Amino acid sequence: MYQLINTVLIGITSGAIYSLMAIALVLVWRSARVVNFAQAGQALLSTYIGYEFIQKFHSFWVALFLSMLVGAAVGAIIDSSFMRILFRRAGHGPIANVAPIIATLGLLGLIRALLGLVVGGKDVRINPPVSNVGYTVAGHTMAFSPLQLVIVISVLLLMLVLSLIFQRTNVGLALRASAYSPEIARLAGVRVDGMRTLGWALAGAAGAAAGLLQTPNGTGVLSPDSLEFSLLLVFGFIAAVIGGLESLVGAVVGGMVLGLVLAFVLTYVSGSVVFITAFGLLIAVLLVKPTGLVGKRGGRRA
């Protein structure tokens, strides 16, 4: 019984982390119609900067807030310089839809290489801001700690705030209009380039939160070639597609579904089939519901 409960709790925690990265990917997709594979590199960079803030201010929460601001700035800079130049060069030809994806993969490698040159091979450790020891229930230590509770609450709050922005504000309407039909949005007076940059900035902030919260929840060790961030990108992307790339709620739903499925496979089957299971789940969802679990058919297209 306790093993089942612990498996569910592990799945929820893992799903919350995947959801944060999925939210970042969905934000860029909804604002720029680009799958940003460089998001893992941006998150890694922001986490390193967050570590420096922790050393300076001796407060994880101050560092989290500042690293999210830095992540937003990095995302905005990437779009307003690198990606904007790329879009102008690509034009509207057959390469226009593929070039940004290839560029984000190249950017991911570039960020990791530059981080390796700057910080070298020295690993750093980020300690959890609250206890990472599971709650005790009836003499049993559960696989759910105050840190993991903070992660789950953070994901839900971020999803709620961003959903309200997209659905209830003029800024959200402008973001969606810029993604769906840039030409018509420009005719309506929307600054499309600025809206796309804002989407990248919001995604950068979400990615920074994912990186800084994931590190102490995992090994606690941070390095330029950290495998955790690569896995975070892969599972975050799968979660985003499973939930539906058009929906922030879908990103959270997809993350939770993926986290729970992988937790049960890891506990009751074998860790060697985790990757196969993740991609098998992705294929199954795409075959049954190509728009994702929360996606809607007949929606507007870019």
C-alpha positions in Angstrom: 0.0 0.0 0.0 2.7 2.5 1.0 4.7 1.5 -2.1 1.7 2.4 -4.3 1.3 5.8 -2.5 5.0 6.5 -2.8 5.0 5.7 -6.5 2.1 8.2 -7.0 3.9 10.9 -5.0 7.1 10.3 -7.0 5.2 10.6 -10.2 3.5 13.8 -9.1 6.8 15.4 -8.2 8.5 14.3 -11.4 5.5 15.4 -13.4 5.6 18.9 -11.8 9.3 19.3 -13.0 8.4 18.1 -16.5 5.5 20.5 -16.5 7.7 23.5 -15.8 9.9 22.7 -18.9 6.7 21.9 -20.9 5.3 25.3 -20.0 8.4 27.0 -21.2 8.3 25.1 -24.5 4.5 25.9 -24.9 5.1 29.6 -24.3 7.6 29.9 -27.1 5.4 27.8 -29.4 2.3 29.9 -28.7 4.1 33.2 -29.2 6.5 32.3 -32.1 5.5 28.9 -33.5 8.9 27.6 -32.7 9.9 24.4 -30.8 12.8 25.8 -28.7 15.3 23.0 -28.1 17.7 25.5 -26.6 15.4 25.8 -23.6 17.6 23.3 -21.7 20.7 25.4 -22.3 18.9 28.6 -21.2 17.7 26.8 -18.1 21.2 25.6 -17.3 22.7 29.0 -17.8 20.0 30.6 -15.5 20.6 27.9 -12.9 24.3 28.7 -12.8 23.5 32.4 -12.4 21.1 31.4 -9.7 23.8 29.6 -7.9 25.9 32.8 -7.9 23.0 34.7 -6.5 22.7 32.1 -3.7 26.4 32.6 -2.8 26.0 36.4 -2.9 22.6 36.8 -1.0 22.5 33.5 1.0 18.9 33.1 0.1 17.5 30.5 -2.3 14.2 32.5 -2.8 15.9 35.7 -3.7 18.2 33.8 -6.1 15.1 32.1 -7.7 13.4 35.4 -8.3 16.6 37.0 -9.7 17.4 34.0 -11.9 13.9 34.1 -13.4 14.5 37.7 -14.3 17.9 36.8 -15.8 16.2 33.8 -17.7 13.6 36.2 -19.0 16.3 38.6 -20.2 18.3 35.8 -21.9 15.2 34.6 -23.7 14.4 38.2 -24.8 18.0 38.7 -26.1 18.0 35.4 -28.0 14.8 36.3 -29.8 15.5 40.0 -30.4 18.9 39.3 -31.9 19.7 35.8 -32.9 16.2 34.5 -33.8 15.0 37.7 -35.4 18.0 37.8 -37.8 17.4 34.1 -38.6 13.7 34.8 -39.4 14.7 37.6 -41.8 17.3 35.5 -43.5 15.0 32.4 -43.8 12.2 34.5 -45.3 9.1 32.6 -46.4 10.8 29.8 -48.4 10.6 26.0 -47.7 13.5 26.3 -45.2 11.6 28.9 -43.1 9.8 26.4 -40.9 12.9 24.1 -40.4 15.6 26.7 -39.9 14.5 28.0 -36.4 14.4 24.4 -35.0 17.8 23.6 -36.3 19.0 27.0 -35.0 17.8 26.2 -31.5 19.6 22.9 -31.5 22.8 24.7 -32.5 22.2 27.3 -29.8 21.8 24.6 -27.2 25.3 23.2 -28.1 26.7 26.8 -28.1 25.4 27.6 -24.6 26.7 24.4 -23.2 30.2 24.9 -24.8 30.5 28.5 -23.6 29.4 27.4 -20.0 32.1 24.7 -20.1 34.7 27.3 -21.1 33.6 29.8 -18.4 33.1 27.4 -15.4 35.4 24.6 -16.4 34.8 21.1 -15.2 34.2 22.1 -11.6 30.8 20.9 -10.3 28.8 23.1 -7.9 26.2 22.0 -5.4 22.8 23.7 -4.7 21.3 22.8 -1.4 17.5 22.6 -1.0 15.9 25.7 0.5 13.6 23.5 2.7 13.7 20.0 4.0 14.1 17.3 1.3 13.2 14.6 3.8 9.8 13.0 3.2 6.9 13.5 5.5 6.3 10.8 8.1 2.9 9.2 8.2 2.1 6.4 10.7 5.8 5.7 11.2 6.5 5.5 7.4 8.6 8.1 5.6 6.8 9.1 2.4 8.4 9.9 -0.9 7.1 13.5 -0.6 9.0 16.3 1.2 8.4 20.0 1.8 10.7 20.7 -1.2 8.5 18.7 -3.4 5.4 20.3 -2.1 7.0 23.7 -3.0 7.7 22.5 -6.5 4.1 21.3 -7.1 2.6 24.5 -5.7 5.0 26.6 -7.8 4.0 24.8 -11.0 0.3 25.3 -10.3 0.7 29.0 -9.5 2.8 29.5 -12.6 0.2 27.7 -14.8 -2.6 29.8 -13.2 -0.9 33.1 -13.7 0.2 32.5 -17.2 -3.2 31.1 -18.2 -4.9 34.2 -16.9 -2.4 36.4 -18.8 -3.1 34.5 -22.1 -6.9 34.2 -21.7 -7.9 37.3 -19.8 -5.6 40.2 -20.8 -5.0 42.3 -23.9 -1.3 41.2 -23.8 -2.4 37.6 -23.9 -4.7 38.3 -26.9 -1.8 40.1 -28.7 0.5 37.1 -28.0 -1.9 34.7 -29.5 -2.8 36.9 -32.4 0.9 37.4 -33.2 1.5 33.6 -33.3 -1.6 32.7 -35.3 -1.6 35.4 -37.9 1.3 37.9 -37.8 0.3 39.8 -40.9 -3.3 40.4 -39.6 -2.0 41.2 -36.1 0.3 43.9 -37.6 -2.6 45.4 -39.5 -4.5 45.6 -36.1 -1.7 47.5 -34.6 0.0 44.7 -32.7 3.8 44.9 -32.3 4.4 41.3 -33.4 8.1 41.3 -32.9 7.7 42.7 -29.4 5.0 40.1 -28.5 7.3 37.3 -29.8 10.1 38.6 -27.6 7.8 38.7 -24.6 6.9 35.0 -25.2 10.5 34.1 -25.3 11.1 36.1 -22.1 8.3 34.3 -20.2 9.6 31.0 -21.4 13.1 31.9 -20.2 11.7 32.7 -16.7 9.8 29.4 -16.5 12.9 27.5 -17.7 15.0 29.2 -15.0 12.5 28.1 -12.3 12.6 24.6 -13.6 16.3 24.4 -13.5 16.8 25.9 -10.0 14.0 23.8 -8.5 15.0 20.6 -10.2 18.7 20.7 -9.2 18.3 20.4 -5.4 15.4 18.0 -5.9 17.7 15.7 -7.9 21.4 15.1 -7.2 22.0 18.7 -6.1 25.1 18.8 -8.3 25.3 21.2 -11.3 27.7 20.9 -14.2 27.8 22.2 -17.8 27.3 18.7 -19.2 24.6 17.8 -16.7 22.5 14.9 -17.9 19.6 16.1 -15.8 18.9 19.1 -18.0 19.0 17.0 -21.2 16.5 14.6 -19.7 14.4 17.6 -18.5 14.3 18.8 -22.1 13.4 15.4 -23.6 10.6 14.7 -21.0 9.4 18.3 -21.0 9.0 18.2 -24.8 7.2 14.8 -24.6 4.9 16.3 -21.8 4.2 19.4 -23.9 3.1 17.3 -27.0 1.1 14.8 -24.9 -0.8 17.6 -23.2 -1.1 19.8 -26.4 1.3 22.4 -27.6 -1.4 25.0 -27.6 -2.3 24.7 -23.9 -0.6 25.7 -20.7 -3.0 23.5 -18.8 -2.1 20.8 -21.3 1.5 21.2 -20.4 0.8 20.5 -16.8 -1.6 17.6 -17.6 1.0 16.1 -19.9 3.7 16.5 -17.4 1.7 14.8 -14.6 0.6 11.9 -16.9 4.1 11.3 -18.1 5.5 11.5 -14.5 3.0 9.1 -13.1 3.4 6.6 -16.0 7.2 6.6 -15.7 7.1 6.3 -11.9 4.9 3.2 -12.2 7.2 1.7 -14.9 10.3 2.5 -12.8 8.8 0.9 -9.7 6.9 -2.1 -11.0 8.7 -2.9 -14.3 12.3 -1.7 -14.9 14.3 1.5 -15.2 15.7 0.2 -18.5 12.4 0.7 -20.3 11.7 4.2 -19.1 12.7 5.9 -22.3 10.9 3.4 -24.5 7.8 3.9 -22.4 8.0 7.7 -22.7 8.2 7.6 -26.5 5.6 4.8 -26.7 3.2 7.0 -24.7 3.9 9.9 -27.0 3.2 7.9 -30.1 0.0 6.4 -28.6 -1.4 9.8 -27.7 -0.5 11.2 -31.1 -2.3 8.3 -32.8 -5.4 8.7 -30.7 -5.5 12.5 -30.3 -2.9 14.3 -32.4 -3.7 17.6 -30.9 -2.8 16.4 -27.4 -5.0 15.5 -24.4 -6.1 19.0 -23.8 -5.8 20.3 -27.4 -8.9 21.1 -29.5 -9.6 20.1 -33.0 -10.4 22.7 -35.6 -8.3 25.4 -33.9 -6.8 28.2 -35.8 -3.5 27.5 -37.5 -0.5 29.6 -37.9 
